[in-house]
Amino acid sequence: MGRRVRFLTGKRVCRSGAERVGELALPRWTSLGIVPRRPVNTPRRSDPVSTRMSRKDAARGLTLMDGASRTIRYLAIGTLALSAAAVGCKSPVGTTAASMLRKVEESPDPNIRYQAYAKLASSRAYDNDQQKAEAAKILSSRLASAKEPIASRAEICHTLGELQRPEGREVLLRTAKDTEPVVRAAACRALGKAGLAEDWTLLARVMTTDADRDCQVAAIEALAQLKSIDPRLTITLVDGMEHSDPAIRLASLDAIRAVTGQDLGSDPGPWKKFAEDQARTGSGTVRR
């Protein structure tokens, strides 16, 4: 267009038709459906933003974010927010076994102590086995005192199982007879990791006599982890496969497969014959 275009706003602009920043300058012929081309001097939204700043802009008090696109602004704000969140999410019990044990012994807040009990289960918190042994001793004494809330006592059992230290075995054997079902179940599962092969008799008793089903299932799961070679264990698990509760039947089937290294199907018949042969010959169980 060779002649000057007249705009509705009445503003004078250059012949190129460049828009003035902050003003709505629309040609009169836009109502006819004619879309003007992008002015030459108007930067595209996808153009990269220069990180350089002139002395003139610096004197005016501009920053590097001035003129940046909305996407860049949001990315910068998100990065700052994540950095602030990372600083604010620092663990109140620390990251080392020494700091966590200090919270266990000194903090009056049971929530803080619970967090310390839970984080002590991670092997990354320890530098050597000596620290694990010390932690197992302290946790055993806290569990034996029975002064912690139920949730904390169950968490201590879980941590002692993860540590797999002999210092925690005795207290776990006693805790398997606790009055709280959730604590008993946690102690049974921990014995499957920190107990000895001879502890299968205690777990079998919990499996057959405990009034709480979760405790029975926990004991069966622990039996699957023990390296017992007593043929009587196989007979006990076969009896569990004939239980009226489907959860106990399934747990017993998984356990007898893990203990014997055999897979005779889900029918108790072949397993019963297998157990009787073991008892007659006196052979032990074979683990994979």
N, C-alpha and C positions, 0 to 999 in steps of 0.2 A: 504494500500500500504506500503510495508515494506521498500522500498528504497526511497531515497531522490527524491523529485519531482523537476525537473528543470524548472524554470520560464523564460518567454520570456524576462523579464526586466534584467535578469542577476543578480538580487539581491539575496543575501543569506538570507534565512528565516529558521525558525525552522521547524522541521519535522511535526509539526501540521498543517503547511500551513497557519498560521494566516497572515492576510494582514497587511502591514505596513501603518500607517496613512498617507494619502496624496499621496500614490503611487498606481499605477495600476499594480498589480501583477497577471497576468492571466496564468494559466497552459497551456502548449503547447497542451494538449489534450482537451482543451475546443473547439477547432475547429472541434472535432469529435462529438460534441453534448453532451458531458458528463458534467453535472453540478455538481461541487463539493459541498459537504455539508458545512454548515456554520461552520467556524472554532470555536473551543471550546472557545477560549479566546475573540471572537468578541461579544460584547453585542448586544442584540436585540434592534430594534427601539422602541419596546413597553415596554422595561425595565424601571422601574421608576428611575428617576434621584435623586440621593441622595443630600440632602441639606446640608450635612456635608462637611467641608473643612479641609483638613489636614494642619498642620503647614508648610509643605514643599510647598503645593500649594499656601498658603497665602503669603509665602516669594517670590514666583515667580510672584505675582501680579495677580493671577487668581481671578475670581469672581464666585458667585454661578450660574451665567448663562452659564459659560463655560461648554461645554459638554451637555447642555440641547438640547432636540429635537427641531425641527423647530416649532412644534405645541405649545410647551411651550413658546418659544420665542415670537411667534405671539400673544399668549394670554397675555403675560406680556406687550408687546408693546401696544396692544389694551386697556388694563386696564389703562395704563398711559395716553393714548390719551383721553379716556373718562373722566378721572379725570381732565385733563387740559381743556377739553371742558366745563365741568360743572362749573369750576371756571370762564371761559371766557364768559359764557352765563348768567351771573348775570343780572337781570332786571335793566334797567337804571332808572326806576321809583320807585324801592323799592318793598316791599311786604306788607306794612301796609297802612291803609287809610291815616294816618298822612303824610307819605312820599309822597304818590301819590298826595294829595291835595297841598302839598308844591310845587311839580313840576307843578301842574296846575296854581298856582298863580305866580310862580317865573321863570319858564323856558321860554326863548324866542323862543325855537324851537317848531314849531307846531306839529312835529312828536312825540316829547316827550310828549307833552300835550295830543295828541290823544291816545297814549298808556296808559297814566294815566286815561283818561276818560273811556277807555275800561276795564281796570283792576278794576276800582272802582265799576263795576257791580257785582263783585264776593262778596258773603257774607262772605267769609273767610278773607277778608281784614279788617273786622270790629270786634271790641271787644264788642260793645253794640249798642243799638238803638240810643243813643245820637250821636255817631259818624256818623251813617247813616243820622240822621236829619241834622247834620252840613254839610255833603257832599251834601245832596240834596239842601240845601240853596246856597252853593257855585256854584254848577252846574247850578242851576236855574238862578243865576245872570250872569254866563258866557253865558248861552243860550240867555237870554234876551238882552245882549249887542250886539248880532249879529256881533261880531268881529271875531269869529272863522271861519275857512274854512267850506265848506258845509259838508264834511265828518265828521268833528269834531262835528258839530251841530247835525247831525243825530246820532252820537254815544252818545252824551249827552242825547238825547231823549231816546235811548235804555237803558242807565244806570239808568235814572230816573224811567223808567218803572220797571226795575228789583228791584230797591230799594223800590218801592211801598210806598213812603212817601207822606203825604199830602202837604208837602212843595213844591213839584214839580208839583202839579196839575195845578195851574193857568198858569204857563208859558207853559205847554203842550197844554192847551186850546188855547192860543194865537198862538203857533207854528203850530197848525193844520191848520192855515190859511197862512202859510209861502209861499213865492213866489217860493221856490224850491220844486219840487215834492218829491224828496228823503227825504227831511226834513219833509214834511207834512206826508208822509207815516210812518216815524219813530215815529212822534208825535202821530199819530192815534193808532198805535200798543201799544205805551206806555200808552195811556189813557185806553186801555182795562185792564191794570194791576193796574195803579195808580189812575184811575178816579173813579167817583161816578156813581150811577145808573142813575142819571138825565143827565149825559153827553151823553146819547144815542141820544138825539136830534141833537147835533152837529155832531156826527158820522154818523147819518142817512142823514144829509145834505151833508156831504162829499161823502157818498155813492151814492147819487142821482144826485149831481150837479158837482162834480169834473171832470175836463177834462182829468185827468190822470187815466188810468185803475189801476195801481199799488196802487194809493191812495184809489181808490174805494174798492179794495180788502182788503187793510189794514184796512179800516174803518169797513168792514163787519166782518173781523176776530176779531176786537176789540169789536164789538157788541156781539159776541158770548161769550166773557169773562165777560161782565158786568152783574150784577145781577138785571136787570131791570124787573119790573112787569107790565109795561105799555102794554096793549093789542095792542096799535098802532105799537109797535115794530114788532109784528108778521105780521101785514099787510104789513109793509115796506119790510120785508124779503120775503114775498110771492111775492110782486112785483119784487124783485130782482131775484126770480126764473124764471120769465118770461122775463128776459133781453135777448137781442140779443147776448151778449158776453158770451160764455160758461164758462169762468173763474169766472165771476160774478154770474152766475147761480149756479155753484158748490159751491162757497163760501157762497152764500145765503142758500143753502140747508144744508150745514154743520152747519151754524149759527143757523138756525131755529130749528134744532134737538137739539143743545146744549142749546138753550134758553128755549124751551118748555119741554124738556125731553121726547118728543114724536118722533115716527118714522112712518110717514104715507106714506113712499115711495118717489120717485122722481117726481111724477106727481103733478103739482101745484094745481089741482082740490081739492083733499081732504084737502090740507093745507089751501086753500082759505075758504072752508067751516068751518074749525076749527077756523080760524081767525075771521070770521064773527060771529060765536057763542060766541067767547070770547068778541068781541066788544059789542054784544047785551046784554050779561049777566054782562059785566063789570068785569069779572074775570081776574086775572093777569096771567102771565106766571109762569110755575112751572119748576124749575131747578132740575136736578137729585142730 
